[in-house]
């Protein structure tokens, strides 16, 4: 009988019905339920699993309704004929055996993205007691109730279910309008609807731009240290990269930068250092792109998590705005897993990017676009941002104070209230080795060498984020990091 081999360890974070149904379906598809043998009764299975009889009955009835089980009066629940092992098609012997004569895929690749160096981060970062990781958030801050309300509005029975239809290459007009009227003006940007394109995050925006505008004859200036995945996207197109040093005013502009066709910059908070481009440097950049017929690719990746009350407007808002392609993310402050961003550029360029996007995936999921539009229109997004900014400001202050007291040997680079701490340790410190030692004590940090494009990058820099760690854990976490210096 099923109760001889059926066992389930319930997850307290998920519903009992959901988990029981999932486990039974796994058993059905695996073929481990006897075809002519009744499943355990509701009473028997509820006692075995320690859950209510009603829970089991609801799951059984749901599986009957969906055609996985059949109910025989006075006998019990049985596997539906369609899922009995005897009716399953036999797998050909050739499929069961190890494949022979498989193609040599490596000889067919036109390029090797896996050979491009990325920034290594452990996927199990949430298992660390002190995750000073950048780009992740404390999931407890997510506005779950308001997100559910937006979902209920979207799924309401009285509403037109437009999100079920394919929009071909068009975005949700409500989301575009919310961006145009509520999000972009905060960065000083005033755009028309036909100048906005929804993307699957900033990375996708970069890829679209590179595919459309860059080739082997293009020259692109990038910051050093900088965002490696942007450089990887450009390199895939075969472009010539010019690595521009970063000082305390942002990207330095020299003769090589003036010779480039495009400049990729993160002026609000330079990635990875957090430095804000000075007003003087911004003016130099604006003057140069007008004089040299250049285009700026402005990545305002943390526009919505910027808690600096005196933040400068975007370069896109300047007098040279028509020469700026602006990209940002709606996922950064809410959840990195949402993967929604947007592009702002002249309508002619947006039209071509839209056509290119259509060839790749048509458009981001309509349901997600409309849910986010509802979230914005009801004021939940901006209410959440106010709370989020307060939390991040609090964590920044605790982080800054902790570093000053526990690690006075490390120099903080970057402006106040950036969304990251970029630290320069003494020259003899190898932060990759430091990261390994700190990890043994539950502390996760990011070595900085992987953000440099030098042939021999400096080894004494590190990046520390604070979005994923509670404020109360910052001070003890930095204390443990300090202990790792002497280990």
C-alpha positions in Angstrom: 0.0 0.0 0.0 1.0 3.6 -0.5 1.5 4.1 3.3 4.4 1.7 3.2 6.6 4.0 1.1 4.9 7.4 1.2 6.5 9.9 3.5 6.3 13.7 3.6 8.3 16.3 5.6 6.1 19.3 5.6 7.6 22.8 5.0 6.1 25.3 7.5 6.4 28.1 5.0 3.9 26.4 2.5 0.3 25.2 2.7 -0.4 21.6 3.7 -2.8 21.0 0.8 -0.3 22.3 -1.7 2.5 20.1 -0.4 0.3 17.0 -0.2 -1.1 17.4 -3.7 2.4 18.0 -5.0 3.7 14.8 -3.3 0.8 12.7 -4.6 1.3 14.0 -8.1 5.0 13.2 -7.9 4.1 9.6 -6.9 1.6 9.3 -9.8 4.0 10.5 -12.4 6.8 8.3 -11.0 4.5 5.3 -11.4 4.9 4.3 -7.7 1.1 4.0 -7.0 -0.2 0.5 -7.6 -2.9 0.5 -10.3 -5.4 -1.8 -8.7 -4.8 -0.9 -5.1 -6.8 1.7 -3.2 -5.0 4.7 -1.8 -5.0 5.0 2.0 -8.3 6.3 3.3 -8.5 9.9 4.3 -8.5 8.9 8.0 -5.5 6.6 7.6 -3.4 9.0 5.6 -4.2 11.9 7.9 -3.1 9.9 10.9 0.1 8.8 9.1 1.1 12.3 8.1 -0.2 14.1 11.2 -2.6 16.4 9.4 -6.4 16.8 9.4 -8.7 14.3 7.6 -10.4 17.2 5.8 -7.1 18.3 4.3 -6.5 14.8 2.8 -10.2 14.7 1.6 -9.9 18.0 -0.2 -6.7 17.0 -2.0 -8.1 13.6 -3.0 -11.3 15.3 -4.4 -9.2 17.9 -6.3 -7.2 15.1 -7.9 -10.4 13.3 -8.9 -11.8 16.5 -10.4 -8.6 17.0 -12.4 -8.6 13.4 -13.7 -5.7 11.9 -11.8 -7.7 9.7 -9.5 -11.1 8.0 -9.6 -13.4 7.5 -6.7 -15.2 4.2 -6.3 -18.1 4.2 -3.9 -17.5 2.2 -0.7 -14.1 1.2 -2.0 -11.9 4.3 -2.0 -9.7 6.3 -4.4 -7.8 4.7 -7.2 -5.3 5.7 -9.9 -7.0 6.8 -13.0 -6.6 4.5 -16.0 -4.7 7.2 -17.9 -1.9 7.1 -15.4 -1.6 3.3 -14.9 1.8 2.0 -15.7 0.5 -0.7 -18.0 -0.8 2.0 -20.4 2.5 4.0 -20.4 4.3 3.8 -23.7 7.5 1.7 -23.7 10.6 3.7 -24.0 12.7 2.5 -27.0 15.9 0.7 -26.1 18.0 3.2 -28.1 16.7 6.0 -25.8 17.3 4.0 -22.6 20.9 3.2 -23.6 23.6 5.8 -23.5 23.5 8.0 -26.6 26.1 7.1 -29.3 27.4 9.3 -32.1 26.3 12.5 -30.3 27.4 15.7 -32.1 30.5 17.5 -31.0 28.8 20.7 -29.9 32.0 22.5 -29.1 32.9 22.4 -32.8 29.5 24.0 -33.7 29.5 26.9 -31.3 29.9 30.3 -33.1 31.1 31.8 -29.9 31.7 30.8 -26.2 29.8 32.9 -23.7 31.0 30.6 -21.0 34.6 31.7 -21.6 33.7 35.3 -20.6 34.7 36.1 -17.0 31.8 36.8 -14.7 31.4 38.0 -11.1 31.3 34.9 -9.0 28.7 34.8 -6.2 27.5 31.8 -4.2 23.9 30.8 -5.1 23.4 29.8 -1.5 24.0 33.2 -0.1 20.9 33.0 2.1 22.6 30.2 4.1 25.2 32.6 5.4 24.6 34.2 8.8 26.0 37.5 7.7 25.4 37.9 3.9 27.1 41.2 2.9 26.2 40.5 -0.7 25.2 43.2 -3.3 22.1 42.8 -5.5 20.0 40.8 -3.1 17.3 42.0 -0.7 15.9 41.1 2.6 12.7 39.2 1.4 10.9 40.2 4.6 10.7 43.8 3.3 8.7 42.7 0.2 5.2 44.3 0.4 3.4 41.0 0.1 -0.1 42.2 1.1 -0.1 45.1 -1.4 1.3 42.8 -4.1 -1.6 40.4 -3.5 -4.1 43.3 -3.7 -2.7 44.2 -7.1 -3.0 40.6 -8.1 -6.6 40.4 -7.0 -7.4 43.5 -8.9 -5.8 42.0 -12.0 -7.7 38.7 -11.6 -11.0 40.2 -10.6 -14.0 38.5 -12.3 -15.4 41.8 -13.5 -12.2 42.9 -15.3 -11.2 42.3 -18.9 -8.5 39.6 -19.0 -6.3 41.4 -21.5 -3.2 39.9 -19.9 -4.2 36.5 -21.4 -3.7 37.8 -24.9 -0.5 38.1 -26.9 0.3 41.8 -27.4 2.7 40.9 -30.2 5.4 43.6 -29.7 3.5 46.1 -27.5 3.9 46.8 -23.8 1.1 47.3 -21.3 0.0 51.0 -21.9 -0.9 51.4 -18.2 2.6 50.4 -17.1 4.2 52.7 -19.6 2.0 55.6 -18.4 2.9 54.9 -14.8 6.6 55.0 -15.7 6.1 58.2 -17.7 4.2 60.1 -15.1 5.3 58.7 -11.7 8.7 57.1 -12.0 10.7 59.0 -14.6 9.9 62.5 -13.4 11.7 61.7 -10.2 14.9 61.4 -12.2 14.1 64.6 -14.1 13.1 62.7 -17.2 10.0 63.7 -19.2 9.4 61.3 -22.0 6.6 60.4 -24.4 5.0 56.9 -24.4 6.6 56.0 -27.7 10.1 56.7 -26.1 9.7 54.0 -23.5 10.3 50.2 -23.9 9.8 47.6 -21.1 12.6 45.0 -20.8 13.5 42.0 -18.8 15.8 44.0 -16.5 18.7 46.3 -17.3 20.9 43.4 -18.5 18.3 42.6 -21.2 18.3 46.3 -22.2 22.1 46.2 -22.6 21.8 43.1 -24.8 19.2 44.7 -27.0 21.2 47.9 -27.4 24.4 46.0 -28.3 22.6 43.8 -30.8 21.2 46.8 -32.6 24.0 49.4 -32.4 27.3 47.7 -31.9 29.6 45.7 -34.2 33.3 45.1 -34.7 33.8 48.6 -35.9 32.4 50.1 -32.7 34.5 51.6 -29.9 32.9 51.7 -26.4 34.4 53.3 -23.3 33.6 51.5 -20.0 34.5 52.3 -16.4 37.4 50.5 -14.7 36.5 49.0 -12.2 33.1 48.5 -13.7 30.2 46.3 -14.5 31.7 43.2 -16.0 28.6 41.8 -17.5 28.1 45.0 -19.5 31.7 44.6 -20.9 30.8 40.9 -21.7 27.8 41.9 -23.7 29.9 44.4 -25.7 32.7 41.9 -26.2 30.3 39.4 -27.6 29.6 41.9 -30.4 33.3 42.1 -31.1 33.6 45.8 -30.1 36.8 47.5 -29.1 36.7 48.4 -25.4 38.5 51.4 -23.9 38.8 51.0 -20.1 38.5 54.4 -18.4 39.8 54.8 -14.9 37.5 55.9 -12.2 38.5 58.6 -9.6 36.5 60.3 -6.9 34.5 62.3 -9.5 33.5 59.3 -11.6 34.7 58.1 -15.0 37.8 60.0 -16.2 37.6 61.5 -19.7 40.8 61.4 -21.7 41.7 61.4 -25.4 40.8 57.7 -25.8 37.4 58.3 -24.3 36.8 61.2 -26.8 37.6 58.8 -29.7 34.9 56.3 -28.8 31.5 56.0 -30.4 29.7 55.1 -27.1 30.3 55.6 -23.4 28.8 53.2 -20.9 28.5 55.0 -17.6 26.8 54.6 -14.2 26.8 58.2 -13.0 24.4 58.1 -10.2 26.3 55.5 -8.2 29.2 54.0 -10.1 29.3 50.3 -10.2 31.0 48.8 -8.2 32.4 51.7 -6.2 29.3 53.8 -5.4 31.0 57.0 -6.5 28.6 59.7 -7.8 29.8 61.6 -10.8 30.5 65.2 -9.9 28.8 68.1 -11.5 32.0 69.2 -13.1 32.6 65.8 -14.6 29.0 65.6 -15.8 29.5 68.9 -17.6 32.7 67.7 -19.2 30.9 64.6 -20.4 27.9 66.5 -21.8 30.2 68.9 -23.7 32.3 66.0 -25.1 29.4 63.9 -26.4 28.0 66.9 -28.2 31.4 67.9 -29.6 32.5 64.4 -30.6 29.1 63.0 -31.9 29.0 60.4 -29.1 26.2 58.4 -27.4 26.0 57.7 -23.7 24.5 54.5 -22.4 23.3 55.5 -19.0 22.8 52.7 -16.6 20.8 54.1 -13.7 20.6 50.6 -12.1 19.8 51.8 -8.6 17.6 54.8 -9.4 14.8 53.5 -7.3 16.9 52.4 -4.3 18.8 55.7 -4.1 18.1 57.1 -0.7 20.3 60.2 -1.2 18.0 63.2 -0.7 20.3 65.4 -2.8 20.6 63.0 -5.7 21.4 64.6 -9.0 19.0 64.1 -12.0 19.8 61.6 -14.7 22.1 62.5 -17.6 19.1 61.8 -19.7 17.5 64.9 -18.2 20.3 67.1 -19.4 20.5 69.4 -22.5 22.2 66.5 -24.3 19.4 64.1 -23.4 18.8 63.1 -27.0 22.3 61.6 -27.0 21.6 59.5 -24.0 20.0 56.0 -23.9 18.7 55.6 -20.4 18.1 52.2 -18.8 16.9 51.3 -15.3 15.2 48.5 -13.3 12.0 48.1 -11.5 13.2 44.9 -9.9 16.0 46.3 -7.7 13.9 47.7 -4.9 11.2 45.1 -5.0 12.7 41.8 -5.9 15.6 40.8 -8.2 13.5 37.9 -9.3 10.9 40.1 -11.0 13.3 40.9 -13.8 11.5 44.0 -15.2 13.3 47.1 -16.4 12.9 49.8 -19.0 14.6 51.8 -21.7 14.1 55.5 -22.5 15.4 56.8 -25.9 14.3 58.6 -29.0 11.2 57.1 -30.6 13.1 56.1 -33.8 15.5 54.0 -31.7 12.7 52.5 -29.5 10.8 51.4 -32.7 13.8 49.4 -33.8 14.5 48.0 -30.4 10.9 46.9 -30.1 11.2 45.1 -33.4 14.4 43.4 -32.3 12.7 42.4 -29.0 9.8 40.9 -30.9 12.3 38.5 -32.6 13.6 37.4 -29.2 10.5 37.1 -26.9 7.9 39.5 -28.3 7.3 41.3 -24.9 7.7 40.7 -21.2 4.8 38.8 -19.7 1.6 40.8 -19.9 0.3 39.6 -16.5 3.5 40.8 -14.7 3.4 44.1 -16.5 -0.3 44.7 -15.6 0.2 43.6 -12.0 3.1 46.0 -11.6 1.0 48.8 -13.3 -1.7 48.1 -10.7 0.9 48.2 -7.9 2.1 51.6 -9.1 -1.3 53.1 -9.8 -2.6 52.4 -6.3 0.4 54.1 -4.7 1.8 50.9 -3.2 5.1 51.2 -5.0 6.0 54.7 -3.8 4.7 54.0 -0.3 7.0 50.9 -0.3 9.9 53.0 -1.6 9.6 55.4 1.3 9.8 52.6 3.8 12.6 50.8 1.9 14.7 54.0 1.7 14.3 54.5 5.5 15.4 50.9 6.1 18.4 51.2 3.7 19.4 54.5 5.3 19.3 53.0 8.7 21.5 50.0 7.5 23.9 52.3 5.8 24.5 54.3 9.0 25.0 51.1 11.1 27.3 49.7 8.4 29.3 52.9 8.2 29.7 53.1 11.9 30.6 49.5 12.3 33.3 49.7 9.6 34.8 52.8 11.1 35.2 51.1 14.5 36.0 47.5 13.6 38.0 48.1 10.3 39.7 51.4 10.6 42.5 50.0 8.3 40.1 49.9 5.3 39.4 53.1 3.3 35.9 53.6 2.2 35.6 54.8 -1.4 32.5 56.4 -2.8 30.0 58.9 -1.7 27.7 58.8 1.3 24.5 56.8 1.1 25.4 54.7 -1.9 23.7 51.3 -2.0 27.1 49.5 -1.5 30.4 49.9 0.3 33.5 49.7 -1.8 36.5 49.3 0.5 40.3 49.5 0.0 42.1 47.2 2.4 45.9 47.5 3.1 48.0 46.5 0.1 49.2 43.2 1.7 45.6 42.0 2.1 44.3 39.6 -0.5 40.5 39.9 -0.3 39.9 36.7 -2.1 41.7 34.8 0.7 39.9 37.1 3.2 36.6 36.1 1.7 37.4 32.4 2.1 38.4 32.9 5.8 35.3 35.0 6.5 33.0 32.4 4.9 34.2 29.9 7.5 32.6 32.1 10.1 29.4 32.7 8.2 30.4 36.1 6.7 29.9 36.6 2.9 31.8 39.3 1.2 32.7 40.0 -2.5 36.4 40.2 -3.5 36.9 43.3 -5.7 39.5 42.1 -8.1 36.9 40.6 -10.5 35.5 44.1 -11.2 38.8 45.3 -12.6 39.8 44.9 -16.3 43.5 45.3 -15.7 45.8 42.4 -16.8 46.9 42.2 -13.1 44.1 43.6 -11.0 44.6 44.9 -7.5 43.8 42.3 -4.9 43.0 44.5 -1.9 39.5 45.8 -2.7 36.1 44.4 -1.7 32.5 45.2 -2.1 30.0 44.8 0.7 26.2 45.1 0.3 23.7 45.5 3.1 20.3 45.0 1.4 20.0 41.3 2.4 21.1 41.6 6.0 19.1 42.8 8.9 20.4 46.0 10.7 20.9 44.1 13.9 23.2 41.6 12.3 25.5 44.2 10.6 27.6 45.0 13.7 28.4 41.4 14.8 28.9 40.5 11.1 31.5 43.3 10.6 33.2 42.2 13.9 33.5 38.7 12.6 35.0 40.1 9.3 37.5 42.0 11.4 38.5 38.8 13.2 39.1 37.2 9.8 41.8 39.8 9.0 43.9 38.3 11.8 43.1 34.7 11.2 
